[in-house]
Amino acid sequence: MVRYNFLVIILACIIIFTACEPRENPDLVIQNVSLLSMEDDQIREGQTIFINDGIISWIGPASEARYTSDATVVEGNYYVMPGLAEMHAHIPPENQGEQQMLDALTLYLSQGITTIRGMLGQPAHLELREQAAAGAIISPRIFTSGPSFNGNSVVDSVQAREMVRNQAEAGYDLLKLHPGLTLEQFNAIASEANNIGINFSGHISHDVGLVQSLEAGQGTIDHLDRYMEFLAGNPDDREDPSIIYFGYDLAYDADENRIEEAAVMTREAGVWNVPTNTLLHNVFNPDLSTEIMREWPGMEYMPPQTVEGWVNFVNNFREQNDYNADKAKRFLELRNLLTKALHDVGAGLLLGADAPQIFNPPGFSAHRELELLVAAGLTPYEALKTGTVNVAEYFGEQDKAGIIAVGYRADLILLDVNPLESIPFHNRIMGVISDGDYISRDEFDEMLNNILERR
């Protein structure tokens, strides 16, 4: 009997020890949080996340979490969602100095932007991409285009094909298109890019038009470029206006009944859109004065001369004879209808604000873009998908990014509010995890203060 009791005690100790030993040895533990995984629109309470080597290794109820004492633990009354992507981002050019480039990357990441697609690249940005991947700088993950294909940089079809090959060999992730290309030049670029297997995205040239771009398999159309022309029947006698118009001059000529046709064409072509609606609101919306916009969050981190340039541009633009407040409102209304129609028919939308362009500080402006997507009729969950789930699908990373799940990249945002109820939420971000590395709100505040001091 004594021997039996002794064995029972030993077995009980083994059971207790086994139940209490660590489930894993994680590098980072996000303990007892409310989780928006983006697999659906449900918030799961009381969840814990383990992260190892930049990858999510376990998710489960906080009550079941077992981990070693040497793990870094982040705990608080937090909501956690996947990091966002800014799909029409700009990194400052090298001639503005290394610090300007690094500051922009810090601003993106401080606002939960864990991936950016740079849309006007140069060799220095390739170097930054590699440094970011190695964790050598504070930065989102970087995808970058090469220098622009436009009416000045492209002289003929032969040279256009050579540019495509050179940029692919240099290691750029995509080609950036600007206006000014002839149809022959565009077709040469598209053909060579498709043969090589490199994405080409951005603007649509006047001589090319929406239909040709869709048929050629352009990766993304940015700014809803040339949709207004399509809605207006592509008038032959129209001279191409300034790049910022994006069809504003045709707002009263556009046929609203053609919106669904345009959206269905886009879906069938498999082409994505990055609307950048905030950029067009900043320029055209008469309810947004330059006095209002210069006080927006994030503007304080922009160089004063840059802000004054934006103020002067918008004020001068709105003083032109062809600017009309009612026409501008109609133009923005049509863009909202088009944005919603593209979403409704299943033509993919991607989050992008065109930062840092006119009153769009890096990171901060992406949250205003989310707000405008909701104003266009998307639910908050659907708007957040444009910067998470949709981006992973666009990049072909559905099995490793875009949601919070085991085996997925650890790019996360920690907020002190429910992200489904608080767009824009830039000032509610309490921390960011980028490729498994945790940066707290206090650390970001110190970085942002350093940027302020350099201004």
C-alpha positions in Angstrom: 0.0 0.0 0.0 2.8 2.4 0.9 4.6 1.6 -2.4 1.3 2.2 -4.3 0.7 5.6 -2.7 4.3 6.5 -3.5 3.8 5.7 -7.2 0.5 7.7 -7.3 2.4 10.7 -5.9 5.2 10.3 -8.5 2.6 10.0 -11.3 0.7 13.0 -10.0 3.9 15.1 -9.9 4.7 14.1 -13.5 1.2 15.1 -14.6 1.4 18.4 -12.8 4.9 19.1 -14.2 3.9 18.2 -17.7 0.8 20.5 -17.6 2.9 23.3 -16.3 5.9 23.0 -18.6 6.1 25.5 -21.5 4.1 24.8 -24.7 6.8 26.6 -26.7 9.9 28.8 -26.3 8.7 31.9 -28.1 10.8 35.0 -28.8 7.8 37.3 -28.3 4.5 36.8 -26.5 1.4 39.0 -27.1 -0.6 38.1 -24.0 -4.3 38.2 -23.4 -5.5 40.5 -26.2 -8.5 41.0 -28.4 -7.8 39.6 -31.8 -9.0 40.7 -35.2 -7.3 38.1 -37.4 -9.0 39.4 -40.6 -10.0 35.9 -41.5 -13.5 37.3 -40.8 -14.9 40.4 -39.0 -15.1 38.8 -35.6 -13.1 39.9 -32.5 -11.8 37.0 -30.5 -11.3 38.0 -26.8 -8.6 36.7 -24.5 -6.1 35.5 -27.1 -2.4 35.0 -26.9 0.1 35.0 -29.8 3.5 33.4 -29.8 6.1 34.6 -32.3 9.3 32.9 -33.3 11.9 34.2 -35.8 9.4 36.6 -37.3 6.6 34.0 -37.7 3.5 33.4 -35.7 4.0 30.0 -34.0 0.9 29.7 -31.8 -2.4 31.3 -31.1 -4.8 30.3 -28.4 -6.7 31.3 -25.3 -4.6 33.2 -22.8 -5.5 30.6 -20.1 -3.7 27.9 -22.2 -0.6 29.9 -23.0 2.6 28.3 -21.5 6.0 29.9 -22.2 9.4 30.3 -20.7 10.4 33.1 -18.5 13.0 34.5 -20.9 10.3 35.4 -23.6 9.6 39.1 -24.2 6.0 39.6 -23.1 3.7 42.4 -24.3 0.5 42.6 -22.3 -2.2 45.2 -22.1 -5.8 46.1 -23.0 -5.0 45.8 -26.7 -6.7 45.0 -29.9 -4.4 43.3 -32.4 -4.8 43.2 -36.2 -2.5 42.6 -39.1 -0.2 45.3 -40.2 -1.3 47.5 -43.1 0.2 48.1 -46.5 0.6 51.4 -48.3 0.4 50.3 -52.0 1.1 53.7 -53.5 4.0 54.9 -51.4 7.0 57.1 -52.1 10.4 57.0 -50.5 12.2 60.4 -50.8 14.9 60.4 -53.5 18.5 60.0 -52.6 19.3 63.6 -53.4 17.2 64.7 -50.4 19.6 62.8 -48.1 19.7 59.5 -46.3 18.0 60.9 -43.2 15.0 62.1 -45.2 14.6 58.6 -46.6 14.9 56.9 -43.2 12.5 59.4 -41.5 9.8 58.6 -44.1 10.2 54.9 -43.5 9.9 55.5 -39.7 6.7 57.5 -40.2 5.2 54.7 -42.3 6.0 52.1 -39.7 4.9 54.3 -36.7 1.4 54.3 -38.2 1.2 50.5 -38.6 2.3 50.4 -42.2 4.4 47.2 -42.3 4.6 46.9 -46.1 5.0 49.6 -48.7 5.1 49.5 -52.5 7.3 52.3 -53.6 6.0 53.8 -56.8 9.0 55.8 -58.0 12.2 54.0 -57.2 15.9 54.4 -57.8 19.0 52.3 -56.9 19.2 53.8 -53.3 15.8 52.3 -52.7 17.0 48.8 -53.6 19.6 49.2 -50.9 17.0 50.3 -48.4 14.9 47.3 -49.4 17.8 45.0 -48.5 18.5 46.8 -45.2 14.9 46.6 -44.2 14.7 42.9 -45.0 17.8 42.3 -42.8 16.4 44.3 -39.9 19.2 46.9 -40.2 16.9 49.9 -40.3 13.5 50.9 -38.8 11.3 50.3 -41.9 8.3 48.5 -43.3 9.0 45.7 -45.8 9.7 47.4 -49.1 8.6 46.6 -52.6 9.9 49.1 -55.1 9.5 50.1 -58.7 12.3 51.4 -60.8 12.5 54.9 -62.4 9.5 56.0 -64.3 8.5 55.0 -67.9 7.0 58.2 -69.4 7.0 60.5 -72.4 10.4 61.9 -71.6 12.2 58.7 -70.5 11.0 56.5 -73.3 12.0 57.5 -76.9 10.9 54.5 -78.9 9.7 50.9 -78.6 13.2 49.4 -78.9 14.5 51.5 -76.1 11.4 50.9 -74.1 12.0 47.1 -74.2 15.6 47.6 -73.2 14.5 49.7 -70.2 12.2 46.9 -69.1 15.0 44.4 -69.3 17.4 46.6 -67.5 15.1 47.3 -64.6 14.2 43.6 -64.2 17.9 42.7 -64.2 18.6 45.5 -61.6 16.1 43.7 -59.2 13.2 46.1 -59.1 9.9 44.5 -58.1 7.8 46.3 -60.7 7.8 49.0 -63.4 6.2 52.4 -62.8 4.2 54.0 -65.7 3.6 57.7 -66.0 1.7 59.6 -68.7 3.1 60.6 -72.1 3.6 57.1 -73.6 2.4 56.4 -77.1 0.3 53.3 -77.7 3.2 51.7 -79.5 5.6 52.4 -76.7 3.1 51.1 -74.1 2.5 47.9 -76.0 6.3 47.3 -76.2 6.6 47.8 -72.5 3.6 45.5 -71.7 4.8 42.8 -74.1 8.4 42.8 -72.8 7.2 42.9 -69.2 4.8 40.1 -69.7 7.5 38.0 -71.4 9.9 38.5 -68.6 7.3 38.3 -65.8 7.6 41.7 -64.2 4.6 43.7 -63.1 3.9 47.1 -64.7 1.6 49.5 -62.8 0.6 53.1 -62.2 -0.9 55.7 -64.6 -2.5 55.3 -68.0 -1.3 57.5 -70.9 -3.8 59.5 -72.9 -3.0 57.6 -76.1 -3.5 54.3 -74.4 -6.7 54.5 -72.5 -8.5 52.3 -70.0 -9.5 49.5 -72.3 -6.0 48.9 -73.7 -4.4 48.9 -70.3 -6.9 46.3 -69.0 -6.3 44.1 -72.1 -2.5 44.4 -71.6 -2.7 43.1 -68.1 -1.5 46.1 -66.2 -0.9 45.1 -62.5 -2.6 48.1 -60.9 -4.3 51.2 -62.1 -3.5 53.9 -59.6 -5.6 57.0 -58.9 -8.6 55.6 -60.9 -6.7 57.0 -63.9 -8.7 57.2 -67.2 -11.9 55.8 -65.8 -13.5 59.3 -66.1 -12.5 59.4 -69.7 -14.1 56.0 -70.2 -17.3 57.2 -68.6 -17.3 60.3 -70.8 -16.9 58.2 -74.0 -13.2 59.1 -74.5 -13.8 62.3 -76.3 -11.5 62.6 -79.3 -11.1 66.4 -79.3 -10.0 66.6 -75.7 -6.4 67.7 -75.0 -4.8 65.9 -72.1 -4.8 68.2 -69.0 -2.4 68.4 -66.1 -1.5 65.1 -64.5 -3.5 65.9 -61.3 -6.8 66.2 -63.0 -7.6 62.5 -63.5 -10.6 63.4 -65.5 -12.0 66.2 -63.3 -12.7 68.3 -66.4 -15.1 65.6 -67.6 -17.1 65.4 -64.4 -20.3 66.8 -66.0 -19.8 64.6 -69.2 -19.3 61.3 -67.4 -22.2 58.8 -67.8 -22.8 57.3 -64.4 -24.6 54.4 -66.1 -21.2 53.2 -67.5 -19.7 52.7 -64.1 -20.8 49.1 -63.7 -19.5 48.3 -67.2 -16.1 49.7 -66.3 -16.0 47.8 -63.0 -16.9 44.5 -64.7 -14.3 45.0 -67.4 -11.7 45.6 -64.7 -12.7 42.4 -62.8 -12.6 40.3 -65.9 -9.2 41.6 -66.8 -7.9 40.8 -63.3 -6.5 44.3 -62.8 -6.4 45.9 -59.4 -7.0 49.5 -58.4 -5.3 51.8 -55.9 -7.8 54.7 -55.8 -5.7 57.2 -53.7 -9.0 59.1 -53.0 -7.4 61.1 -50.3 -5.0 62.7 -52.8 -7.9 63.9 -55.0 -9.9 65.1 -52.0 -6.9 67.1 -50.8 -6.7 68.9 -54.1 -10.3 69.2 -55.2 -12.6 69.1 -52.1 -13.7 72.7 -51.4 -14.6 71.7 -47.8 -11.0 71.0 -47.1 -9.2 74.3 -46.9 -5.4 74.4 -46.7 -5.8 75.8 -43.2 -7.6 72.6 -42.2 -5.3 70.2 -43.9 -2.1 71.7 -42.6 -3.3 70.9 -39.0 -3.9 67.3 -39.8 -2.0 64.7 -37.7 1.4 63.9 -39.2 1.8 67.3 -40.9 4.1 68.4 -38.2 6.7 65.9 -39.3 6.8 67.3 -42.9 9.6 69.8 -43.8 8.1 73.3 -43.5 9.1 74.1 -47.1 7.2 71.0 -48.3 4.1 72.0 -46.5 4.2 75.6 -47.9 4.6 74.2 -51.3 1.5 72.1 -50.8 -0.4 75.1 -49.5 0.6 77.2 -52.5 -0.2 74.5 -55.0 -3.7 73.8 -53.7 -4.6 77.5 -53.3 -3.3 78.4 -56.8 -5.1 75.4 -58.3 -8.4 76.4 -56.8 -8.0 79.9 -58.1 -7.8 78.8 -61.7 -10.8 79.6 -64.0 -11.5 75.9 -64.6 -11.9 75.0 -61.0 -15.5 74.9 -59.8 -16.5 73.8 -56.3 -19.7 72.1 -57.5 -18.0 70.3 -60.3 -15.2 69.2 -57.9 -17.9 67.7 -55.6 -19.5 65.9 -58.6 -16.0 64.6 -59.6 -15.4 63.2 -56.1 -18.9 61.7 -55.9 -18.2 59.8 -59.2 -15.0 58.5 -57.8 -16.9 57.2 -54.7 -19.4 55.5 -56.9 -16.7 53.9 -59.0 -14.7 52.8 -55.9 -17.8 51.1 -54.5 -18.7 49.5 -57.9 -15.3 48.1 -58.3 -15.6 46.6 -54.8 -19.1 45.3 -55.3 -18.3 43.4 -58.5 -15.1 41.9 -57.1 -12.5 44.0 -58.9 -9.7 44.2 -56.3 -9.0 47.3 -54.3 -5.7 48.0 -52.6 -5.0 50.6 -49.9 -2.9 53.5 -51.0 -2.8 57.3 -50.4 0.2 58.4 -52.5 2.3 59.5 -49.6 4.1 61.8 -49.1 2.3 63.8 -51.8 0.0 66.8 -51.3 -1.0 66.9 -47.6 -0.4 63.1 -47.3 2.3 62.5 -44.7 3.6 58.9 -44.7 1.4 56.5 -42.8 -1.0 59.0 -41.4 -2.7 59.5 -44.8 -3.3 55.8 -45.2 -5.8 56.1 -42.3 -7.6 58.9 -44.1 -7.8 56.7 -47.2 -9.4 54.0 -45.0 -11.9 56.6 -43.8 -12.7 57.6 -47.4 -13.2 53.9 -48.4 -15.8 53.7 -45.6 -17.4 56.9 -46.8 -17.6 55.4 -50.3 -19.7 52.5 -48.9 -17.3 49.8 -47.8 -17.7 48.5 -44.3 -14.8 49.1 -41.9 -13.8 45.4 -42.3 -13.9 45.6 -46.0 -11.8 48.8 -46.0 -9.2 47.1 -43.7 -9.1 44.2 -46.2 -7.7 46.5 -48.9 -4.6 47.0 -46.8 -4.2 43.4 -45.5 -6.0 40.4 -47.1 -6.2 42.0 -50.5 -2.5 42.9 -50.5 -1.5 39.3 -49.7 -3.6 38.1 -52.6 -2.1 40.7 -54.9 1.4 39.6 -54.0 0.5 35.9 -54.1 1.2 35.6 -50.4 -2.2 34.3 -49.2 -0.4 31.5 -47.4 1.9 33.7 -45.3 0.6 37.2 -45.0 -2.5 39.4 -44.7 -4.1 37.6 -41.7 -3.1 36.6 -38.2 -2.6 32.8 -38.3 0.0 30.2 -37.3 2.8 30.1 -39.9 2.1 33.7 -41.1 4.5 36.6 -41.1 4.4 38.5 -37.7 3.4 42.0 -38.9 0.9 43.3 -36.4 -0.6 46.4 -35.0 -1.6 46.9 -31.3 -4.3 49.4 -30.6 -6.2 50.5 -27.5 -9.5 50.6 -29.5 -11.5 48.3 -31.7 -10.2 49.0 -35.2 -13.6 48.2 -36.7 -15.1 51.1 -34.7 -12.3 53.7 -34.8 -11.1 54.4 -38.4 -9.0 56.5 -38.6 -7.0 55.1 -35.7 -3.5 56.5 -36.2 -3.3 58.1 -32.7 -4.6 54.9 -31.0 -1.7 52.7 -32.1 0.1 51.5 -29.0 2.8 49.4 -30.8 3.8 47.7 -34.0 5.4 44.4 -34.7 7.3 44.2 -37.9 8.7 40.9 -39.0 8.6 39.8 -35.4 10.3 42.9 -33.9 8.2 44.8 -31.4 8.4 48.6 -31.3 6.4 50.3 -28.5 4.5 53.5 -28.5 7.1 55.1 -26.3 9.9 54.1 -28.7 8.0 55.5 -31.7 7.3 58.7 -29.8 11.0 59.1 -29.2 11.7 58.6 -32.9 9.0 61.0 -33.9 10.4 63.6 -31.5 13.8 63.2 -33.2 12.2 63.9 -36.6 10.5 67.0 -35.1 13.9 68.3 -33.9 15.4 67.8 -37.3 12.6 69.9 -38.9 
